[in-house]
Amino acid sequence: MSRGWKFLIAQVTVGLILAPAAVYGNSGGPNPFLTGDPKTPDSGVTCTQCHTGSIVNLAQGKVQITLAGPPTYVPGQSQQVTVVVSDPSQSAWGFQLTSRVLTTNEQAGNLTATDPGTFVQCGDFSNPPCLTTSTANKQFIQQNPPKRGAGSGTFTFNWTAPATNVGTIVFYAAGNAANNNGNLTGDHIYTTSLQLTAAAASNSPAISLVAPASGTASTVTAGSWVSIYGTNLATTAYLLTDADRVSGAIPTTLQNVSVKVNGKPAFVYFVSAIQVNVQAPDDTSKGPVSVVVTSSGVTGNTGSVTLSAYAPTLFLFDPKHVVGVIPTTSGGFYGDGTYDLLGPPGSQGFNTRGAKKGEFIELFGTGFGPTAITVAAGQPFDGASNTTAPVTVTIGGIPANVSFAGLRYAGEYQINVTVPANAPSGDQPVVVSVGGVQAQPGLVITVQ
């Protein structure tokens, strides 16, 4: 079996800035640059470019942009945005919104879809992240697909402010109140804008998301690896060293940063201003629990995460490719064997390759639940303890043989699996489940 601890935690989860999953552009949504922004390259263009015969801003309807708090932003922090399109005479709803710096009209911050009712696209129709230095590559968020129902349609998504104070920011939005007749006539188009000013920055830690390492879901297990995202979480970036351990155990305070999950101290492995990685403490509780970061004596806001018996999460190279190894001699790597790294060729600058059909591979992750040997959170462990619930794997839709699934190191699980001999070539979907819970959807491994 391979030793995945140092490689996976230090190289994959550390510094992995969360990119929440989003459903990107499709032919069912509007073209970009239709928000009514009065400046170039938009030049006030709206959805009326295609919806012929429609009327802009009738008195009977409107499109509104609202935030959870006042119209301000804190550099680097995320907040939820809601767009509501309403018109008593219509029954289908669409919108498009962009965020711009008022003085320069450059892209301001980052838009993120948080539900399948919206998607983000760039001005050149590519997928995010968009090149903000390019005039043609602004971000736009819009419906996917139109919502239907009498009276109004509501869309929610997240917006992350720029890392620095860029002055006043403007959201421009156009809303389409459609009559649902299947063509482009008889629809009503509404426009609006909302200005945001920079709020005074706070030195308090501010949590924006708590998720499994390499994951985006808000469900974890006791003893699993957890990433906390936000701002002001630490004053420096620092990765745990052997000298920081106490009798081999992971400390509960690192560089003056501590974390409590459900009131219990977590074990801190990596800290930075925008991300902290911890091993969750042992806890028999289930359901939503609090997460609090204290940095240099200052305690921040209260985040939340759900504790569950199973929250399987595979470690990743990128938002969809699973990281793993392909042993070439017995013993794996780090001095006791040789290996090839599983992944699309050249991924993240590593010497990676796809797995061959019929080849034995090792995958890694966290949150796969109880094991035959109970290992206390934060304590050193270098062994092999099978999961008490079986782990199943399919590759390219074909069941794969799992020869081992269990804990290998503190909070880290290893899954040994053979690629089916009849698996299709190319990037193939990999589905991993335990205890009736599936790991992240939409993941792939490269089969050659």
C-alpha positions as CSV (number, residue, x, y, z in Angstrom):
1,M,0.0,0.0,0.0
2,S,1.2,3.5,-0.8
3,R,1.9,6.2,1.7
4,G,-0.3,9.0,0.7
5,W,-0.1,11.3,3.8
6,K,2.6,13.8,2.8
7,F,1.7,13.9,-0.8
8,L,-2.0,14.3,-0.4
9,I,-2.3,16.7,2.5
10,A,0.7,18.9,1.7
11,Q,0.5,19.0,-2.1
12,V,-3.2,18.7,-2.8
13,T,-5.3,20.1,0.0
14,V,-3.0,22.9,1.2
15,G,-3.6,26.1,-0.8
16,L,-6.4,24.5,-2.8
17,I,-8.6,27.6,-3.2
18,L,-12.1,26.4,-3.3
19,A,-13.8,26.6,-6.7
20,P,-17.4,25.7,-6.0
21,A,-19.0,23.6,-8.6
22,A,-21.0,25.6,-11.2
23,V,-23.1,24.6,-14.2
24,Y,-21.6,26.5,-17.1
25,G,-23.0,28.0,-20.3
26,N,-25.3,26.2,-22.6
27,S,-27.3,27.0,-25.7
28,G,-30.4,27.5,-23.7
29,G,-29.1,30.7,-22.0
30,P,-28.6,34.2,-23.4
31,N,-25.5,35.5,-25.0
32,P,-23.2,37.7,-22.9
33,F,-23.2,41.5,-22.7
34,L,-27.0,41.9,-22.3
35,T,-27.2,43.4,-18.9
36,G,-27.8,47.0,-19.9
37,D,-24.4,48.3,-18.7
38,P,-24.3,51.7,-20.3
39,K,-20.5,51.5,-20.9
40,T,-18.6,49.8,-23.7
41,P,-18.4,47.0,-24.7
42,D,-22.0,46.5,-23.5
43,S,-23.3,49.9,-24.6
44,G,-26.7,49.5,-23.0
45,V,-27.6,46.4,-24.9
46,T,-30.3,44.2,-23.2
47,C,-32.3,41.0,-23.9
48,T,-34.4,43.0,-26.4
49,Q,-31.6,42.2,-28.9
50,C,-33.3,38.8,-29.4
51,H,-36.7,39.2,-27.8
52,T,-38.3,41.3,-30.5
53,G,-41.3,43.4,-29.8
54,S,-40.6,43.4,-26.0
55,I,-40.8,46.6,-24.0
56,V,-38.1,47.7,-21.5
57,N,-39.3,48.6,-18.0
58,L,-43.1,48.6,-18.0
59,A,-44.6,50.0,-14.8
60,Q,-46.2,46.7,-14.0
61,G,-43.0,44.7,-13.6
62,K,-39.4,45.0,-12.4
63,V,-36.1,43.2,-11.8
64,Q,-34.5,43.6,-8.4
65,I,-31.1,42.9,-7.0
66,T,-30.9,42.3,-3.2
67,L,-28.2,41.4,-0.7
68,A,-28.5,39.8,2.7
69,G,-27.1,43.0,4.3
70,P,-26.4,46.6,3.2
71,P,-25.0,47.4,-0.3
72,T,-21.4,47.2,0.8
73,Y,-18.5,44.7,0.3
74,V,-15.5,43.7,2.3
75,P,-12.5,42.9,0.1
76,G,-12.1,39.1,-0.4
77,Q,-15.4,38.2,1.3
78,S,-18.3,36.4,-0.3
79,Q,-22.0,37.1,0.0
80,Q,-25.2,35.8,-1.4
81,V,-27.0,37.8,-4.2
82,T,-30.7,37.4,-5.1
83,V,-32.3,38.5,-8.4
84,V,-36.1,38.6,-8.6
85,V,-37.9,39.2,-11.9
86,S,-41.6,40.0,-11.5
87,D,-44.5,40.8,-13.7
88,P,-48.2,39.8,-13.0
89,S,-48.9,39.1,-16.6
90,Q,-46.0,36.7,-17.3
91,S,-45.1,33.1,-16.4
92,A,-41.4,32.4,-17.3
93,W,-38.3,34.1,-16.0
94,G,-34.7,34.7,-17.0
95,F,-32.0,37.1,-16.1
96,Q,-28.4,38.1,-16.7
97,L,-26.1,40.0,-14.3
98,T,-22.5,41.2,-14.3
99,S,-20.4,43.0,-11.7
100,R,-18.1,46.0,-12.7
101,V,-15.8,48.5,-11.2
102,L,-17.6,51.8,-11.6
103,T,-14.6,53.9,-12.7
104,T,-13.0,51.4,-15.1
105,N,-15.8,49.1,-16.0
106,E,-13.5,46.2,-15.4
107,Q,-14.8,42.9,-14.0
108,A,-15.3,43.2,-10.2
109,G,-14.9,40.1,-8.1
110,N,-16.1,36.6,-9.0
111,L,-19.6,35.3,-9.6
112,T,-20.3,31.7,-8.6
113,A,-23.4,29.6,-9.4
114,T,-24.7,27.8,-6.2
115,D,-27.7,26.0,-7.6
116,P,-28.6,24.4,-11.0
117,G,-30.9,27.4,-11.7
118,T,-27.9,29.6,-12.7
119,F,-24.7,29.3,-14.6
120,V,-21.6,31.5,-15.2
121,Q,-20.1,32.2,-18.6
122,C,-17.4,34.5,-20.0
123,G,-17.7,37.2,-22.6
124,D,-16.0,34.9,-25.2
125,F,-18.4,32.0,-24.3
126,S,-15.6,30.1,-22.4
127,N,-15.9,28.6,-18.9
128,P,-14.8,30.6,-15.9
129,P,-12.4,31.7,-14.5
130,C,-12.5,34.6,-17.0
131,L,-9.5,36.7,-17.9
132,T,-10.4,39.9,-16.1
133,T,-7.7,41.9,-18.0
134,S,-9.5,41.3,-21.3
135,T,-12.3,43.6,-22.3
136,A,-14.1,40.8,-24.0
137,N,-13.8,38.4,-21.1
138,K,-16.2,39.7,-18.5
139,Q,-18.2,37.3,-16.3
140,F,-22.0,37.0,-16.6
141,I,-24.4,34.9,-14.5
142,Q,-27.8,33.9,-15.9
143,Q,-30.6,31.4,-15.8
144,N,-30.2,27.7,-16.5
145,P,-32.9,27.0,-17.7
146,P,-35.7,29.6,-17.4
147,K,-37.9,29.3,-14.3
148,R,-41.6,29.0,-14.7
149,G,-44.5,30.0,-12.5
150,A,-46.9,32.8,-12.2
151,G,-45.9,36.2,-10.9
152,S,-42.2,36.1,-10.4
153,G,-38.9,34.1,-10.6
154,T,-36.1,34.2,-8.0
155,F,-32.4,33.3,-8.6
156,T,-29.7,33.2,-6.0
157,F,-25.9,32.9,-6.4
158,N,-22.7,34.0,-4.7
159,W,-20.4,36.9,-5.4
160,T,-16.9,37.2,-4.0
161,A,-15.5,40.8,-3.7
162,P,-12.1,41.7,-5.2
163,A,-9.2,41.1,-2.9
164,T,-8.6,44.9,-2.4
165,N,-10.8,48.0,-2.2
166,V,-11.4,49.0,-5.8
167,G,-13.9,51.7,-5.1
168,T,-17.6,51.6,-6.0
169,I,-18.8,48.4,-7.7
170,V,-21.9,48.2,-9.7
171,F,-24.1,45.2,-10.4
172,Y,-26.0,45.5,-13.7
173,A,-28.9,43.2,-14.4
174,A,-31.5,42.6,-17.0
175,G,-34.6,40.4,-16.4
176,N,-36.8,38.7,-18.9
177,A,-40.5,38.3,-17.9
178,A,-41.6,35.9,-20.6
179,N,-45.1,34.8,-21.6
180,N,-43.9,31.2,-22.1
181,N,-45.3,30.9,-25.6
182,G,-42.2,29.3,-27.0
183,N,-41.1,32.2,-29.2
184,L,-39.3,35.5,-28.8
185,T,-42.4,37.8,-28.9
186,G,-44.6,39.2,-26.2
187,D,-41.8,39.1,-23.5
188,H,-41.1,42.0,-21.2
189,I,-37.5,43.1,-20.4
190,Y,-36.6,45.0,-17.2
191,T,-33.2,46.5,-16.2
192,T,-31.7,47.6,-13.0
193,S,-28.4,48.3,-11.2
194,L,-27.1,48.3,-7.7
195,Q,-24.0,50.1,-6.4
196,L,-21.8,48.7,-3.6
197,T,-19.3,50.7,-1.6
198,A,-16.4,49.2,0.3
199,A,-17.1,48.6,4.0
200,A,-14.5,49.1,6.7
201,A,-12.3,45.9,6.9
202,S,-12.4,43.9,10.0
203,N,-9.5,42.0,11.6
204,S,-11.8,39.3,12.9
205,P,-11.7,35.9,11.3
206,A,-14.6,35.6,8.9
207,I,-15.7,32.1,7.8
208,S,-17.4,31.9,4.4
209,L,-17.5,28.1,3.9
210,V,-16.6,24.8,5.7
211,A,-16.2,21.7,3.5
212,P,-14.3,18.5,3.3
213,A,-10.8,18.8,2.0
214,S,-11.0,18.8,-1.8
215,G,-14.8,19.0,-1.6
216,T,-17.5,21.6,-1.7
217,A,-20.3,19.9,0.2
218,S,-21.1,21.2,3.7
219,T,-21.1,17.7,5.3
220,V,-18.1,16.0,7.0
221,T,-17.5,13.2,9.5
222,A,-15.8,13.2,12.8
223,G,-12.0,12.6,12.3
224,S,-12.1,13.7,8.6
225,W,-10.0,16.4,7.0
226,V,-11.9,19.7,6.7
227,S,-11.0,23.0,4.9
228,I,-12.3,26.3,6.3
229,Y,-12.4,29.2,3.9
230,G,-12.8,32.9,4.6
231,T,-10.7,36.0,5.4
232,N,-8.4,37.0,8.3
233,L,-8.2,33.4,9.4
234,A,-4.4,33.7,10.2
235,T,-1.7,36.3,10.0
236,T,0.7,34.0,8.0
237,A,0.7,30.9,5.9
238,Y,2.2,27.9,7.7
239,L,2.2,24.1,7.2
240,L,2.6,21.8,10.2
241,T,6.1,20.3,10.7
242,D,7.2,17.4,12.8
243,A,8.6,19.8,15.3
244,D,5.1,21.2,15.9
245,R,3.7,17.8,16.9
246,V,3.2,16.8,20.5
247,S,4.4,13.2,20.9
248,G,3.5,12.7,17.3
249,A,0.0,14.2,17.7
250,I,-1.3,17.1,15.7
251,P,-1.7,20.2,17.8
252,T,-4.9,22.1,18.4
253,T,-3.2,25.4,18.0
254,L,-0.8,26.3,15.2
255,Q,0.7,29.8,14.7
256,N,-1.8,31.2,17.2
257,V,-4.8,29.8,15.3
258,S,-7.2,27.4,16.8
259,V,-10.5,25.9,15.6
260,K,-13.5,24.5,17.5
261,V,-16.1,22.2,15.8
262,N,-19.2,21.8,17.9
263,G,-17.3,23.3,20.8
264,K,-14.5,20.7,20.6
265,P,-10.9,21.6,19.6
266,A,-9.9,20.5,16.1
267,F,-6.4,19.5,15.1
268,V,-4.8,22.2,13.0
269,Y,-2.5,21.2,10.0
270,F,-2.3,24.3,7.8
271,V,-3.2,27.9,8.3
272,S,-3.3,31.0,6.0
273,A,-5.4,34.2,5.8
274,I,-8.0,32.5,3.5
275,Q,-7.8,28.8,4.3
276,V,-7.3,26.6,7.4
277,N,-7.1,22.8,7.2
278,V,-8.0,20.8,10.3
279,Q,-8.8,17.3,11.3
280,A,-12.3,17.3,12.9
281,P,-12.4,16.1,16.5
282,D,-14.1,12.9,17.6
283,D,-17.8,13.5,18.1
284,T,-20.9,11.3,18.2
285,S,-23.2,14.2,17.3
286,K,-25.0,14.2,14.0
287,G,-26.5,17.2,12.2
288,P,-25.5,20.9,11.9
289,V,-22.8,22.0,14.3
290,S,-20.9,25.3,14.8
291,V,-17.3,26.0,13.5
292,V,-15.3,28.9,15.1
293,V,-11.8,30.1,14.3
294,T,-9.7,32.1,16.8
295,S,-6.7,33.9,15.4
296,S,-4.2,35.7,17.6
297,G,-6.8,35.9,20.4
298,V,-9.6,37.2,18.2
299,T,-12.6,35.0,17.7
300,G,-14.6,35.4,14.5
301,N,-18.0,34.7,13.2
302,T,-19.7,31.3,13.6
303,G,-19.6,29.0,10.6
304,S,-21.6,25.8,10.2
305,V,-21.1,22.3,8.9
306,T,-23.1,19.1,9.1
307,L,-21.7,16.0,10.9
308,S,-22.7,12.7,9.4
309,A,-21.7,9.1,9.7
310,Y,-20.5,9.1,6.0
311,A,-19.3,12.0,3.9
312,P,-16.9,10.3,1.4
313,T,-14.7,12.8,-0.5
314,L,-11.9,12.0,-2.9
315,F,-8.8,14.1,-3.1
316,L,-8.5,15.9,-6.5
317,F,-6.0,17.4,-8.8
318,D,-8.5,19.9,-10.1
319,P,-12.3,20.3,-9.9
320,K,-13.0,17.0,-11.6
321,H,-9.8,14.8,-11.9
322,V,-9.3,12.3,-9.0
323,V,-5.7,12.1,-7.7
324,G,-4.2,8.7,-7.2
325,V,-1.1,6.6,-7.8
326,I,-0.3,3.6,-10.0
327,P,2.3,1.4,-8.2
328,T,5.0,0.1,-10.6
329,T,6.8,-2.0,-7.9
330,S,5.5,-3.3,-4.6
331,G,5.5,-0.9,-1.7
332,G,4.2,2.3,-3.3
333,F,6.3,5.4,-2.8
334,Y,8.4,7.6,-0.4
335,G,11.3,5.3,-0.4
336,D,9.6,1.9,-0.3
337,G,8.7,1.4,-4.0
338,T,8.1,3.2,-7.2
339,Y,4.9,4.6,-8.7
340,D,3.4,6.7,-11.5
341,L,1.0,9.5,-10.6
342,L,-2.6,9.1,-11.9
343,G,-4.0,12.1,-13.7
344,P,-4.3,13.7,-17.1
345,P,-0.9,14.1,-18.7
346,G,1.0,17.0,-17.2
347,S,-1.7,17.9,-14.7
348,Q,-0.6,20.7,-12.2
349,G,2.9,20.4,-13.5
350,F,3.4,16.8,-12.3
351,N,4.5,13.8,-14.4
352,T,1.1,12.2,-14.6
353,R,-0.5,9.6,-16.8
354,G,-3.8,7.8,-17.3
355,A,-4.5,4.3,-15.9
356,K,-4.4,1.4,-18.3
357,K,-7.3,-1.0,-18.6
358,G,-6.8,-3.8,-16.1
359,E,-4.3,-1.8,-14.1
360,F,-4.2,-1.6,-10.3
361,I,-4.6,2.0,-8.9
362,E,-4.8,3.6,-5.5
363,L,-7.2,6.5,-4.7
364,F,-7.3,8.6,-1.6
365,G,-9.8,10.6,0.3
366,T,-11.5,11.4,3.6
367,G,-14.9,10.9,5.3
368,F,-15.4,7.2,4.5
369,G,-16.7,6.4,8.0
370,P,-15.9,3.9,10.8
371,T,-13.1,1.5,10.5
372,A,-12.3,-1.9,12.2
373,I,-9.6,-0.2,14.3
374,T,-10.7,3.0,16.0
375,V,-8.1,5.7,15.6
376,A,-8.5,8.8,17.8
377,A,-8.6,12.1,15.9
378,G,-5.3,14.0,15.9
379,Q,-3.3,11.0,16.9
380,P,-0.5,9.4,14.7
381,F,-1.5,6.4,12.7
382,D,0.4,4.4,10.1
383,G,-1.3,1.2,9.3
384,A,-4.3,-0.2,7.5
385,S,-7.8,-0.5,9.0
386,N,-10.7,-1.6,6.8
387,T,-13.9,0.4,6.6
388,T,-16.8,-1.3,8.4
389,A,-19.1,-0.5,5.4
390,P,-18.1,-1.8,2.0
391,V,-16.8,0.8,-0.6
392,T,-18.0,0.4,-4.2
393,V,-16.4,1.9,-7.3
394,T,-17.5,2.1,-10.9
395,I,-15.3,3.5,-13.7
396,G,-16.9,4.4,-16.9
397,G,-20.2,3.0,-15.6
398,I,-18.6,-0.5,-15.1
399,P,-18.2,-2.0,-11.6
400,A,-14.5,-2.1,-10.5
401,N,-12.9,-4.6,-8.1
402,V,-12.0,-3.0,-4.8
403,S,-9.3,-5.0,-3.0
404,F,-8.9,-2.6,0.0
405,A,-10.7,0.3,1.4
406,G,-9.7,1.7,4.7
407,L,-7.8,4.2,6.9
408,R,-4.1,4.5,6.2
409,Y,-3.1,7.6,8.1
410,A,-4.8,10.1,10.4
411,G,-8.1,11.0,8.6
412,E,-6.9,9.7,5.3
413,Y,-8.4,6.7,3.5
414,Q,-7.0,4.6,0.7
415,I,-9.0,2.7,-1.9
416,N,-7.2,0.0,-4.0
417,V,-9.1,-0.7,-7.2
418,T,-8.5,-2.4,-10.5
419,V,-9.6,-0.5,-13.7
420,P,-12.1,-2.7,-15.5
421,A,-10.5,-4.4,-18.6
422,N,-13.5,-3.2,-20.7
423,A,-13.5,0.4,-19.4
424,P,-13.8,3.0,-22.2
425,S,-10.7,5.1,-22.9
426,G,-10.4,8.8,-22.1
427,D,-11.8,10.7,-19.1
428,Q,-14.2,8.3,-17.6
429,P,-16.7,9.0,-14.7
430,V,-15.7,7.4,-11.4
431,V,-18.4,6.9,-8.8
432,V,-17.3,5.9,-5.3
433,S,-19.9,5.2,-2.5
434,V,-19.9,4.0,1.1
435,G,-22.8,3.5,3.5
436,G,-25.3,4.5,0.7
437,V,-23.5,7.9,0.3
438,Q,-21.8,8.9,-2.9
439,A,-18.6,10.9,-3.1
440,Q,-18.5,14.1,-5.1
441,P,-20.5,13.9,-8.4
442,G,-19.0,14.6,-11.8
443,L,-15.5,13.2,-11.0
444,V,-13.4,11.4,-13.6
445,I,-10.1,9.4,-14.0
446,T,-8.2,9.2,-17.2
447,V,-8.1,5.8,-18.8
448,Q,-5.6,5.1,-21.6
